[in-house]
Amino acid sequence: MSRTFRITLDEVFGGETLEASSIRELCGEVARYEHGQCQDNSCEIPSMIEHGHYLAAVHALAGASEFPAVDALYAKYAKSLTIKRCDKDATEWWDFVSPFSVRCHDCGAIVYGDPVDETFPQNGCGSCWKPLDVESFIDTFRDSVIESLLWATLVWNAEGCDEGNAEDHFDASDIPSEKYDEIDGMCRSFVSENWETLGHYQREAHNLGHEYLVMAAHLDSGFYRYVSAEHGETLREMARADTLPELHAYVGDDGELYID
């Protein structure tokens, strides 16, 4: 004879009864009751529910706030919901989902992809609404490359003395269109070709743009501060194969500043 596990909410919450054939499935019913309508892709609960990690879901809910169904579940079945058991379920969920989840490169929230389809998040961050697709990453990455390139470019006067960094006098809109397009194309190609790796480091898009400039300039640095050693070596080799165009900033005979 099969056993039924059930909890009943008190009358304040309508006296509803939730039941299932196992503690695990009852946890699923409770998690869906409390948080099943949440579609925030930066919230771990929907991902835990979707992929069947129900003990982890109710454990996370219990530690987050007051939920009547969760309270009723723990009041009746606390001995079956040990910290060790719930933590094990949470660890298994994270091992499963982490390879396809990313940190938003604006607010830092973890945004969960779909391990079943093996896809990274393609919509905006549910926390700050920053886009998370490859195009958004490219924009941040390219802007960082240009900022770093302007910082690394000195402004020379007619006497051969530098007058500071180009970043003090110019921005991206001052770069000649042909060079800007060349930089944009190189950044776009690098990110697209390495998206399977770079997609794991969304929050580091700006820093990685700077590292790309350093490596494309063939300097001995790049990537290890922000990515794993394995990924860093791959990115270094790819970046070393690129050569970004140089910028030349100077004071003209008319005393005006120019960049080409």
Secondary structure, 3 states (H helix, E strand, C coil): CCCCEEEECCHHHCCCEEEECCHHHHHHHHHHHHHCCCCCCCCHHHHHHHCCCHHHHHHHHHHHCCCHHHHHHHHHHHHHCCHHHHHHHHHHHHHHHHHHEEECCCCCCEEECECCCCECCCCCCCCCCCCCCHHHHHHHHHHHHHHHHHHHCEEECCCCCEEEEHHHCCCHHHCCHHHHHHHHHHHHHHHHHCHHHHHHHHHHHHHHHHHHHHHHCCCCCCCCCCCCHHHHHHHHHHHHCCCCCCCCEEECCCCCEEEC
